[in-house]
Amino acid sequence: MKTLGKYSIGLGDRFGHQGGAQLKAIIEASKKGIEITPVWNKSNREHTTIGTLPGDVRIEADKVTTNAGFKKAYFVDADHINIDTVDRFIESSDFFTIDVASYIGKKAEEKEISEFVSGTKKYIGNFRIPGTKLSFNISESQIKQIAEKYLFASIKAFDIYRKIEKVKMKNNFITEVSMDEVPQPQTPVELFFILKMLASENIPLQTIAPKFSGRFNKGVDYVGDPLKFAEEFESDLLMIDFAVKEFGLPDNLKMSIHSGSDKFAIYSHIGSIIKKHDKGIHLKTAGTTWIEEVIGLAESNGEALDFVKEIYFKSLEKIDELCAPYSDVIDIKISSLPSRSEVLKWDSKKFAGSIRHIPGNKDYNDNMRQLIHVAYKLAALKMDHYYQLLDANEEIVSQCVYENIYNRHICRLFSIE
Ligand SMILES: [Zn+2]
Protein backbone atom coordinates (compact mmCIF):
# COMPACT_ATOMS: atom_id res chain seq x y z
CA MET A 1 0.00 0.00 0.00
CA LYS A 2 1.27 3.48 -0.84
CA THR A 3 1.37 5.38 2.40
CA LEU A 4 2.07 8.99 3.07
CA GLY A 5 4.76 9.74 5.66
CA LYS A 6 3.82 11.06 9.08
CA TYR A 7 4.73 14.59 8.09
CA SER A 8 4.12 15.82 4.57
CA ILE A 9 3.99 19.16 2.82
CA GLY A 10 2.04 20.12 -0.24
CA LEU A 11 4.29 22.19 -2.45
CA GLY A 12 2.76 24.23 -5.20
CA ASP A 13 4.96 25.27 -8.07
CA ARG A 14 2.68 26.96 -10.54
CA PHE A 15 5.30 27.63 -13.19
CA GLY A 16 7.29 24.46 -12.62
CA HIS A 17 10.67 26.12 -12.00
CA GLN A 18 11.15 25.80 -8.25
CA GLY A 19 10.85 22.09 -7.49
CA GLY A 20 14.58 21.86 -6.81
CA ALA A 21 14.57 24.74 -4.34
CA GLN A 22 11.53 23.31 -2.57
CA LEU A 23 13.12 19.89 -2.35
CA LYS A 24 16.25 21.46 -0.89
CA ALA A 25 14.13 22.68 2.04
CA ILE A 26 12.82 19.13 2.59
CA ILE A 27 16.37 17.75 2.52
CA GLU A 28 17.57 20.41 4.96
CA ALA A 29 14.76 19.48 7.39
CA SER A 30 15.80 15.85 7.16
CA LYS A 31 19.34 16.84 8.19
CA LYS A 32 17.75 18.37 11.30
CA GLY A 33 15.89 15.13 12.04
CA ILE A 34 12.48 16.07 10.61
CA GLU A 35 11.43 13.71 7.82
CA ILE A 36 8.87 15.32 5.53
CA THR A 37 7.35 13.74 2.44
CA PRO A 38 7.18 16.25 -0.41
CA VAL A 39 3.95 16.34 -2.38
CA TRP A 40 3.76 18.50 -5.49
CA ASN A 41 0.20 19.65 -5.97
CA LYS A 42 -1.53 21.65 -8.66
CA SER A 43 -5.25 22.15 -9.16
CA ASN A 44 -7.21 22.03 -12.36
CA ARG A 45 -7.81 25.77 -12.04
CA GLU A 46 -4.07 26.45 -11.89
CA HIS A 47 -3.38 24.20 -14.87
CA THR A 48 -6.10 25.90 -16.89
CA THR A 49 -4.92 29.40 -15.99
CA ILE A 50 -1.31 28.70 -16.84
CA GLY A 51 -1.82 26.30 -19.71
CA THR A 52 0.09 23.37 -18.20
CA LEU A 53 -0.87 19.70 -18.04
CA PRO A 54 -1.03 17.40 -15.01
CA GLY A 55 1.79 15.35 -16.55
CA ASP A 56 4.09 18.38 -16.33
CA VAL A 57 4.03 18.21 -12.53
CA ARG A 58 5.06 14.54 -12.66
CA ILE A 59 7.93 15.35 -15.02
CA GLU A 60 9.16 18.10 -12.72
CA ALA A 61 8.87 16.00 -9.54
CA ASP A 62 10.72 13.09 -11.15
CA LYS A 63 13.40 15.39 -12.49
CA VAL A 64 14.19 17.33 -9.32
CA THR A 65 14.21 14.24 -7.11
CA THR A 66 16.53 12.41 -9.53
CA ASN A 67 18.85 15.41 -9.77
CA ALA A 68 19.06 15.66 -6.00
CA GLY A 69 19.54 11.91 -5.53
CA PHE A 70 16.41 11.93 -3.36
CA LYS A 71 15.54 8.29 -2.74
CA LYS A 72 12.58 8.71 -0.40
CA ALA A 73 8.90 8.77 -1.27
CA TYR A 74 7.36 11.79 -2.97
CA PHE A 75 3.95 12.29 -4.53
CA VAL A 76 2.12 14.22 -7.22
CA ASP A 77 -1.25 15.46 -6.03
CA ALA A 78 -4.26 16.02 -8.28
CA ASP A 79 -5.44 18.90 -6.14
CA HIS A 80 -9.15 19.59 -5.68
CA ILE A 81 -10.36 17.27 -8.41
CA ASN A 82 -13.98 16.27 -8.85
CA ILE A 83 -15.87 13.86 -11.05
CA ASP A 84 -15.58 16.15 -14.10
CA THR A 85 -11.91 17.05 -13.82
CA VAL A 86 -10.27 13.88 -12.49
CA ASP A 87 -9.69 12.03 -15.75
CA ARG A 88 -6.69 13.86 -17.12
CA PHE A 89 -4.96 13.63 -13.72
CA ILE A 90 -5.25 9.90 -13.23
CA GLU A 91 -2.21 8.71 -15.13
CA SER A 92 0.38 11.11 -13.76
CA SER A 93 -0.84 11.52 -10.17
CA ASP A 94 -0.50 9.21 -7.19
CA PHE A 95 -2.22 11.44 -4.66
CA PHE A 96 -5.79 12.62 -5.20
CA THR A 97 -7.50 15.41 -3.30
CA ILE A 98 -11.14 14.58 -3.86
CA ASP A 99 -13.06 17.81 -3.44
CA VAL A 100 -16.63 17.30 -2.30
CA ALA A 101 -17.33 20.90 -1.29
CA SER A 102 -19.80 21.50 -4.11
CA TYR A 103 -21.90 18.49 -3.02
CA ILE A 104 -22.21 19.53 0.62
CA GLY A 105 -25.79 20.45 1.47
CA LYS A 106 -27.28 18.41 -1.36
CA LYS A 107 -29.52 15.69 0.05
CA ALA A 108 -29.01 11.98 -0.41
CA GLU A 109 -32.09 9.81 -0.80
CA GLU A 110 -34.41 9.50 2.21
CA LYS A 111 -33.67 5.78 2.46
CA GLU A 112 -29.89 6.33 2.52
CA ILE A 113 -30.27 8.99 5.19
CA SER A 114 -32.48 6.87 7.44
CA GLU A 115 -30.14 3.88 7.03
CA PHE A 116 -27.22 6.00 8.12
CA VAL A 117 -29.09 7.40 11.11
CA SER A 118 -30.17 3.97 12.29
CA GLY A 119 -26.56 2.78 12.16
CA THR A 120 -25.50 5.53 14.56
CA LYS A 121 -27.94 4.98 17.45
CA LYS A 122 -25.19 4.05 19.88
CA TYR A 123 -23.76 7.58 19.75
CA ILE A 124 -27.00 9.28 20.78
CA GLY A 125 -27.01 10.82 24.24
CA ASN A 126 -23.85 11.64 26.13
CA PHE A 127 -21.06 10.80 23.73
CA ARG A 128 -17.62 10.62 25.32
CA ILE A 129 -14.38 10.11 23.46
CA PRO A 130 -12.51 7.45 25.44
CA GLY A 131 -9.23 8.55 26.94
CA THR A 132 -9.99 12.25 26.44
CA LYS A 133 -11.94 14.99 28.16
CA LEU A 134 -14.15 15.42 25.12
CA SER A 135 -17.84 14.79 25.53
CA PHE A 136 -20.83 15.90 23.50
CA ASN A 137 -24.59 15.67 23.75
CA ILE A 138 -25.87 14.16 20.56
CA SER A 139 -29.46 13.85 19.44
CA GLU A 140 -30.97 11.79 16.67
CA SER A 141 -32.16 14.91 14.88
CA GLN A 142 -28.62 16.28 14.97
CA ILE A 143 -27.29 13.13 13.28
CA LYS A 144 -30.07 13.36 10.72
CA GLN A 145 -29.11 16.95 9.97
CA ILE A 146 -25.47 15.95 9.54
CA ALA A 147 -26.51 13.13 7.19
CA GLU A 148 -28.68 15.50 5.19
CA LYS A 149 -25.77 17.86 4.81
CA TYR A 150 -22.88 15.46 4.17
CA LEU A 151 -24.06 11.99 3.14
CA PHE A 152 -24.56 12.86 -0.52
CA ALA A 153 -21.06 14.38 -0.62
CA SER A 154 -19.51 11.23 0.82
CA ILE A 155 -21.33 9.08 -1.72
CA LYS A 156 -19.94 11.35 -4.44
CA ALA A 157 -16.46 11.01 -2.94
CA PHE A 158 -16.82 7.30 -3.37
CA ASP A 159 -17.86 7.70 -7.03
CA ILE A 160 -14.75 9.76 -7.72
CA TYR A 161 -12.58 7.38 -5.74
CA ARG A 162 -13.89 4.41 -7.75
CA LYS A 163 -13.12 6.16 -11.00
CA ILE A 164 -9.49 6.51 -9.93
CA GLU A 165 -9.25 3.04 -8.43
CA LYS A 166 -10.46 1.44 -11.64
CA VAL A 167 -7.40 2.73 -13.47
CA LYS A 168 -4.73 2.82 -10.76
CA MET A 169 -5.81 -0.22 -8.72
CA LYS A 170 -6.41 -0.19 -4.99
CA ASN A 171 -3.66 1.00 -2.64
CA ASN A 172 -1.58 2.45 -5.45
CA PHE A 173 -2.37 6.03 -4.57
CA ILE A 174 -3.09 8.31 -1.63
CA THR A 175 -6.66 9.47 -1.09
CA GLU A 176 -7.55 12.76 0.52
CA VAL A 177 -11.05 14.17 0.87
CA SER A 178 -11.33 17.95 1.12
CA MET A 179 -14.22 20.01 2.40
CA ASP A 180 -12.38 23.25 3.04
CA GLU A 181 -13.76 25.41 0.25
CA VAL A 182 -17.13 26.03 1.90
CA PRO A 183 -18.41 28.97 3.95
CA GLN A 184 -19.10 27.02 7.19
CA PRO A 185 -16.47 25.12 9.20
CA GLN A 186 -17.23 21.54 10.22
CA THR A 187 -17.52 20.86 13.94
CA PRO A 188 -15.63 17.94 15.54
CA VAL A 189 -18.93 16.04 15.86
CA GLU A 190 -19.69 16.58 12.18
CA LEU A 191 -16.18 15.43 11.33
CA PHE A 192 -16.73 12.22 13.31
CA PHE A 193 -19.90 11.33 11.41
CA ILE A 194 -18.38 12.35 8.07
CA LEU A 195 -15.58 9.90 8.77
CA LYS A 196 -18.17 7.23 9.49
CA MET A 197 -19.77 7.93 6.12
CA LEU A 198 -16.45 7.76 4.30
CA ALA A 199 -15.48 4.58 6.13
CA SER A 200 -18.74 2.86 5.27
CA GLU A 201 -18.11 3.75 1.63
CA ASN A 202 -14.82 1.89 2.07
CA ILE A 203 -12.62 4.77 1.01
CA PRO A 204 -9.03 4.20 2.20
CA LEU A 205 -8.66 7.72 3.40
CA GLN A 206 -5.18 8.89 4.42
CA THR A 207 -5.81 12.61 4.80
CA ILE A 208 -8.87 14.71 5.43
CA ALA A 209 -9.09 18.47 4.95
CA PRO A 210 -11.85 20.02 7.02
CA LYS A 211 -12.63 23.70 7.13
CA PHE A 212 -11.58 25.29 10.39
CA SER A 213 -12.91 28.41 12.08
CA GLY A 214 -11.21 31.68 11.27
CA ARG A 215 -9.96 32.87 7.91
CA PHE A 216 -7.35 30.93 5.96
CA ASN A 217 -6.64 33.60 3.41
CA LYS A 218 -4.15 32.76 0.68
CA GLY A 219 -0.54 33.60 1.39
CA VAL A 220 -1.12 35.60 4.58
CA ASP A 221 -1.44 34.90 8.27
CA TYR A 222 -4.34 33.27 10.05
CA VAL A 223 -7.19 35.64 10.90
CA GLY A 224 -8.98 34.60 14.07
CA ASP A 225 -8.21 33.61 17.64
CA PRO A 226 -5.21 31.24 17.61
CA LEU A 227 -6.17 29.76 20.99
CA LYS A 228 -9.67 28.94 19.76
CA PHE A 229 -8.14 27.39 16.67
CA ALA A 230 -5.84 25.29 18.87
CA GLU A 231 -8.80 23.95 20.83
CA GLU A 232 -10.73 23.11 17.67
CA PHE A 233 -7.69 21.54 16.02
CA GLU A 234 -7.00 19.33 19.05
CA SER A 235 -10.64 18.20 19.23
CA ASP A 236 -10.60 17.33 15.53
CA LEU A 237 -7.37 15.43 15.99
CA LEU A 238 -8.80 13.36 18.85
CA MET A 239 -11.97 12.75 16.88
CA ILE A 240 -9.98 11.44 13.94
CA ASP A 241 -8.01 9.20 16.26
CA PHE A 242 -11.19 7.76 17.75
CA ALA A 243 -12.86 7.40 14.33
CA VAL A 244 -9.87 5.45 13.02
CA LYS A 245 -10.32 2.84 15.75
CA GLU A 246 -14.10 2.91 15.71
CA PHE A 247 -14.57 2.63 11.93
CA GLY A 248 -11.42 0.82 10.86
CA LEU A 249 -10.00 3.68 8.80
CA PRO A 250 -6.28 3.58 7.91
CA ASP A 251 -4.06 3.97 10.99
CA ASN A 252 -2.14 6.83 9.45
CA LEU A 253 -5.19 8.95 8.62
CA LYS A 254 -4.23 12.52 9.38
CA MET A 255 -5.33 16.10 9.08
CA SER A 256 -4.59 18.11 5.98
CA ILE A 257 -4.45 21.88 6.31
CA HIS A 258 -5.31 23.70 3.13
CA SER A 259 -4.21 27.26 2.43
CA GLY A 260 -1.68 26.29 5.07
CA SER A 261 1.08 28.60 3.92
CA ASP A 262 1.98 31.59 6.04
CA LYS A 263 -0.28 30.74 8.99
CA PHE A 264 2.50 31.71 11.35
CA ALA A 265 0.13 32.58 14.23
CA ILE A 266 -1.03 28.96 14.54
CA TYR A 267 2.07 26.95 13.57
CA SER A 268 3.37 26.67 17.12
CA HIS A 269 -0.05 25.37 18.26
CA ILE A 270 -0.25 22.83 15.44
CA GLY A 271 3.34 21.77 16.11
CA SER A 272 2.87 21.28 19.84
CA ILE A 273 -0.52 19.52 19.53
CA ILE A 274 0.69 16.96 16.98
CA LYS A 275 3.75 16.39 19.12
CA LYS A 276 1.67 15.95 22.28
CA HIS A 277 -0.52 13.29 20.62
CA ASP A 278 2.19 11.86 18.39
CA LYS A 279 0.23 12.55 15.19
CA GLY A 280 1.14 13.46 11.66
CA ILE A 281 0.12 16.42 9.52
CA HIS A 282 -0.17 17.39 5.88
CA LEU A 283 0.31 21.10 5.23
CA LYS A 284 -0.53 22.53 1.82
CA THR A 285 1.49 25.61 1.05
CA ALA A 286 0.69 26.02 -2.66
CA GLY A 287 0.77 29.55 -4.10
CA THR A 288 3.35 31.06 -1.80
CA THR A 289 6.14 29.89 -4.10
CA TRP A 290 4.90 32.08 -6.95
CA ILE A 291 5.08 35.13 -4.65
CA GLU A 292 8.69 34.21 -3.86
CA GLU A 293 9.44 34.22 -7.58
CA VAL A 294 8.07 37.76 -7.75
CA ILE A 295 10.15 38.76 -4.71
CA GLY A 296 13.26 37.19 -6.20
CA LEU A 297 12.75 39.03 -9.49
CA ALA A 298 12.19 42.29 -7.60
CA GLU A 299 15.48 41.74 -5.79
CA SER A 300 17.19 41.01 -9.08
CA ASN A 301 16.54 44.63 -10.05
CA GLY A 302 16.70 46.06 -13.59
CA GLU A 303 14.49 44.45 -16.18
CA ALA A 304 13.22 41.84 -13.68
CA LEU A 305 12.04 44.53 -11.25
CA ASP A 306 10.31 46.39 -14.09
CA PHE A 307 8.57 43.17 -15.10
CA VAL A 308 7.10 42.49 -11.65
CA LYS A 309 6.11 46.14 -11.24
CA GLU A 310 4.23 45.83 -14.53
CA ILE A 311 2.48 42.70 -13.17
CA TYR A 312 1.40 44.69 -10.14
CA PHE A 313 0.11 47.62 -12.24
CA LYS A 314 -1.88 45.25 -14.43
CA SER A 315 -3.27 43.50 -11.34
CA LEU A 316 -4.58 46.85 -10.08
CA GLU A 317 -6.43 47.30 -13.37
CA LYS A 318 -7.82 43.77 -13.39
CA ILE A 319 -8.38 43.38 -9.67
CA ASP A 320 -12.03 42.31 -9.87
CA GLU A 321 -11.40 39.66 -12.48
CA LEU A 322 -8.34 38.26 -10.66
CA CYS A 323 -10.00 38.14 -7.25
CA ALA A 324 -13.36 36.67 -8.29
CA PRO A 325 -12.36 32.98 -8.27
CA TYR A 326 -10.68 33.42 -4.87
CA SER A 327 -13.33 35.50 -3.08
CA ASP A 328 -13.68 32.99 -0.19
CA VAL A 329 -9.96 32.89 0.49
CA ILE A 330 -8.70 36.46 0.17
CA ASP A 331 -9.50 39.74 1.93
CA ILE A 332 -7.98 42.70 0.17
CA LYS A 333 -8.49 46.22 1.46
CA ILE A 334 -8.30 48.14 -1.78
CA SER A 335 -7.66 51.49 -0.08
CA SER A 336 -4.44 50.03 1.39
CA LEU A 337 -2.97 49.08 -1.97
CA PRO A 338 -0.14 51.37 -3.08
CA SER A 339 -0.88 53.24 -6.30
CA ARG A 340 0.93 52.90 -9.60
CA SER A 341 2.61 56.29 -9.26
CA GLU A 342 3.90 55.38 -5.79
CA VAL A 343 5.26 51.99 -6.80
CA LEU A 344 6.91 53.44 -9.91
CA LYS A 345 9.31 55.24 -7.56
CA TRP A 346 10.10 52.16 -5.45
CA ASP A 347 13.49 50.50 -5.49
CA SER A 348 13.93 46.77 -5.38
CA LYS A 349 14.24 46.59 -1.59
CA LYS A 350 10.98 48.44 -1.05
CA PHE A 351 9.07 46.29 -3.55
CA ALA A 352 10.41 43.00 -2.16
CA GLY A 353 9.83 44.12 1.45
CA SER A 354 6.23 45.05 0.70
CA ILE A 355 5.27 41.55 -0.33
CA ARG A 356 7.71 39.36 1.60
CA HIS A 357 5.87 37.95 4.60
CA ILE A 358 7.86 39.33 7.52
CA PRO A 359 5.34 40.38 10.16
CA GLY A 360 6.53 43.56 11.82
CA ASN A 361 8.49 44.80 8.81
CA LYS A 362 7.19 48.35 8.25
CA ASP A 363 7.15 47.84 4.48
CA TYR A 364 5.11 44.62 4.59
CA ASN A 365 1.62 45.04 3.10
CA ASP A 366 -0.57 41.95 3.23
CA ASN A 367 -3.13 43.50 0.88
CA MET A 368 -0.54 43.86 -1.83
CA ARG A 369 0.75 40.36 -1.07
CA GLN A 370 -2.72 38.85 -1.55
CA LEU A 371 -3.22 40.70 -4.80
CA ILE A 372 0.10 39.40 -6.12
CA HIS A 373 -0.94 35.93 -4.95
CA VAL A 374 -3.89 35.88 -7.35
CA ALA A 375 -2.07 37.71 -10.15
CA TYR A 376 -0.09 34.73 -11.47
CA LYS A 377 -2.39 34.64 -14.48
CA LEU A 378 -0.74 37.87 -15.67
CA ALA A 379 2.70 36.26 -15.69
CA ALA A 380 1.21 33.33 -17.60
CA LEU A 381 0.17 35.78 -20.31
CA LYS A 382 3.82 36.76 -20.78
CA MET A 383 5.15 33.30 -20.23
CA ASP A 384 8.24 33.41 -22.47
CA HIS A 385 9.51 36.62 -20.99
CA TYR A 386 8.69 35.43 -17.48
CA TYR A 387 10.58 32.15 -17.90
CA GLN A 388 13.51 33.96 -19.44
CA LEU A 389 13.72 36.22 -16.36
CA LEU A 390 13.35 33.27 -13.97
CA ASP A 391 16.21 31.49 -15.71
CA ALA A 392 18.42 34.57 -15.84
CA ASN A 393 17.94 35.22 -12.10
CA GLU A 394 17.67 31.65 -10.93
CA GLU A 395 20.10 31.92 -8.06
CA ILE A 396 18.33 34.78 -6.29
CA VAL A 397 14.85 33.43 -6.98
CA SER A 398 15.53 29.89 -5.81
CA GLN A 399 17.14 31.21 -2.64
CA CYS A 400 13.92 33.13 -1.89
CA VAL A 401 11.82 30.01 -2.50
CA TYR A 402 14.07 27.87 -0.31
CA GLU A 403 14.16 30.35 2.58
CA ASN A 404 10.41 30.75 2.50
CA ILE A 405 9.66 27.04 2.71
CA TYR A 406 12.47 26.17 5.08
CA ASN A 407 12.86 29.12 7.46
CA ARG A 408 9.41 30.59 7.53
CA HIS A 409 7.38 27.38 7.23
CA ILE A 410 9.19 24.18 8.18
CA CYS A 411 11.30 25.64 10.99
CA ARG A 412 8.30 27.37 12.56
CA LEU A 413 5.98 24.37 12.28
CA PHE A 414 8.47 21.84 13.60
CA SER A 415 10.29 24.17 16.02
CA ILE A 416 13.65 23.80 14.32
CA GLU A 417 16.00 26.33 15.91
ZN1 LIG B 1 -8.14 23.41 -0.46
Residues whose N, C-alpha, C, O or C-beta is under 5 A from the ligand:
A	BS01	ZN	D180 H258
